[in-house]
Amino acid sequence: MSTRSFGEPVKRNEDGRLLTGQALFIDDIELPGMLHAAFLRSQVAHARIKKIDFSKALQRPGVVAAYVAGVIAERALQTACQRARDGH
């Protein structure tokens, strides 16, 4: 059974770091060779997207790859199946 009551103040350990600007966020971390991801969602709910042209995106400096959700899901399934076959 809990000994705390509702409405009782709770001491939070992270407040000091946040208030003094010493907190570390995931966006503050940089590793060699690290890539960033960006996601673009349809502006129309339940839209039927017939085609996506990545050619201009892939020509931009720093762009390594572009994927659609179906390709990511397919590759994830292939990887999972391969790992299962390999006994992992």
C-alpha positions in Angstrom: 0.0 0.0 0.0 1.3 3.5 -0.8 2.2 5.9 1.9 1.8 9.0 -0.3 -1.3 11.0 -0.5 -2.8 12.6 -3.6 -1.7 16.2 -4.1 1.5 15.8 -2.1 4.5 17.4 -3.8 6.9 14.9 -5.3 10.6 15.8 -5.5 11.8 15.4 -9.0 15.5 14.6 -9.6 15.8 16.1 -13.1 14.6 19.6 -12.2 18.0 21.0 -11.3 19.6 19.9 -14.6 16.7 21.3 -16.6 16.6 24.6 -14.8 20.3 25.2 -15.1 20.6 24.2 -18.8 22.7 21.1 -17.9 20.2 18.5 -19.1 21.2 16.2 -21.9 18.7 15.5 -24.6 18.9 12.9 -27.4 19.2 15.8 -29.9 22.4 16.9 -28.2 24.2 13.6 -29.0 26.4 13.4 -32.1 28.2 10.2 -33.1 30.6 9.6 -36.1 28.6 8.7 -39.2 25.3 9.4 -37.5 22.4 10.1 -39.8 19.1 12.0 -39.2 15.6 11.0 -40.3 12.7 13.1 -41.4 9.2 11.9 -41.9 6.6 13.4 -44.3 3.0 12.5 -43.8 0.1 13.0 -46.2 -1.8 16.3 -45.6 -5.0 14.4 -46.5 -6.3 11.8 -44.1 -7.0 8.4 -45.8 -5.7 9.8 -49.1 -4.8 7.3 -51.9 -1.2 8.1 -52.9 -0.6 6.8 -56.4 3.0 7.7 -56.8 5.9 9.3 -54.9 8.8 10.8 -56.8 12.0 10.9 -54.6 14.3 12.0 -57.4 14.6 15.7 -56.2 15.0 14.7 -52.6 17.8 12.2 -53.5 19.7 15.0 -55.3 19.9 17.2 -52.2 23.2 17.4 -50.5 23.4 15.1 -47.5 20.4 13.0 -48.4 21.5 9.3 -48.1 18.2 7.5 -48.8 14.4 7.9 -49.1 11.8 5.3 -48.4 8.1 4.8 -48.3 6.5 2.9 -45.4 5.7 -0.2 -47.4 9.4 -0.6 -48.3 10.5 -0.2 -44.7 7.9 -2.8 -43.6 8.9 -5.2 -46.3 12.6 -4.9 -45.4 11.9 -5.3 -41.7 10.0 -8.5 -42.5 12.8 -9.8 -44.7 15.3 -9.1 -41.9 13.1 -10.8 -39.3 12.7 -13.9 -41.6 16.5 -14.0 -42.2 17.3 -13.8 -38.5 14.8 -16.6 -37.8 16.4 -18.8 -40.5 19.8 -18.0 -38.9 18.6 -19.0 -35.5 18.6 -15.6 -33.8 
